[in-house]
């Protein structure tokens, strides 16, 4: 399966950004969004490393702008660095899925690692800079315990959206060339 590159994936790039925007803006359970899946998918499937970073980070940033405007909260909150750093690491994990055919076990494993990575890094940020928890081990422990209910939605959403993105990509990359070649053959036979 050939990896996507910019010239053959303009529609996919726009589609991923729009999906991330829509599913972060409509009501949903906390953290049940496709942003992590887009980061892992982009890292795995975009041939160009720069585009594998630009797509998910721009989707995240655009949706952050809209959410801050719609909900009247600051765009640059005190844990934003931790969120974006997490996504950069997840994109890099996606790079480890490059040059291989779909391996369901490996993809699920990387999804679980990505979810845990995001959970740990962002909650460290909340503990360190959120001003909610005490700056000791008890505060750290409380921070992580309070975050567990959100983690179940993150994990469920991440597994769901990774299955959708990777599944649709694998199906489409196998079926669309056949469909397009049949359509081209029919078009050529009609012209004769």
Residue pairs with C-beta under 8 A, 6 or more apart in sequence:
1 101
1 102
1 170
1 173
2 173
3 45
3 46
3 47
3 98
3 99
4 12
4 45
4 46
4 47
5 46
5 47
5 48
5 51
6 13
6 48
6 51
9 46
9 51
13 51
13 55
16 38
16 41
16 42
16 55
16 56
16 59
17 55
17 58
17 59
17 62
19 34
19 38
20 33
20 34
20 35
20 38
20 56
20 59
20 60
20 62
20 63
21 59
21 62
21 63
21 66
23 33
23 34
24 33
24 35
24 63
24 66
24 67
25 63
25 66
25 67
25 70
28 157
29 153
29 157
30 150
30 153
31 150
31 151
31 153
31 154
31 157
32 153
32 154
32 156
32 157
32 160
33 157
33 161
34 157
34 161
34 164
34 165
35 56
35 59
35 60
35 63
35 87
36 87
36 90
36 111
36 114
36 115
36 118
36 154
36 157
36 158
36 161
36 162
37 111
37 157
37 158
37 161
37 162
37 164
37 165
38 55
38 56
38 59
38 161
38 165
39 56
39 87
39 90
39 91
39 94
39 114
40 90
40 91
40 93
40 94
40 97
40 110
40 111
40 114
40 162
41 94
41 162
41 165
41 166
41 169
42 51
42 52
42 53
42 55
42 56
42 91
42 94
43 52
43 90
43 91
43 92
43 93
43 94
43 95
43 97
43 98
44 94
44 95
44 97
44 98
44 166
45 52
45 94
45 98
45 169
46 52
46 55
49 95
52 91
52 94
52 95
53 88
53 91
56 87
56 90
56 91
57 84
57 87
57 88
57 91
60 83
60 84
60 87
64 75
64 80
65 75
67 73
68 74
68 75
78 125
78 129
78 130
78 131
79 122
79 125
79 126
79 129
79 130
81 125
82 121
82 122
82 124
82 125
82 126
83 122
83 125
85 121
86 117
86 118
86 121
86 122
87 118
89 117
89 121
90 114
90 117
90 118
93 110
93 113
93 114
93 117
94 110
96 110
97 103
97 106
97 107
97 110
100 106
102 166
102 170
107 162
107 166
108 159
108 162
111 158
111 159
111 162
112 155
114 158
115 151
115 154
115 155
115 158
115 159
118 154
119 147
119 151
119 154
123 143
123 144
123 147
124 140
126 132
126 133
126 143
126 147
127 133
127 135
127 139
127 140
127 143
127 144
128 135
130 143
132 143
133 139
133 140
133 142
133 143
134 142
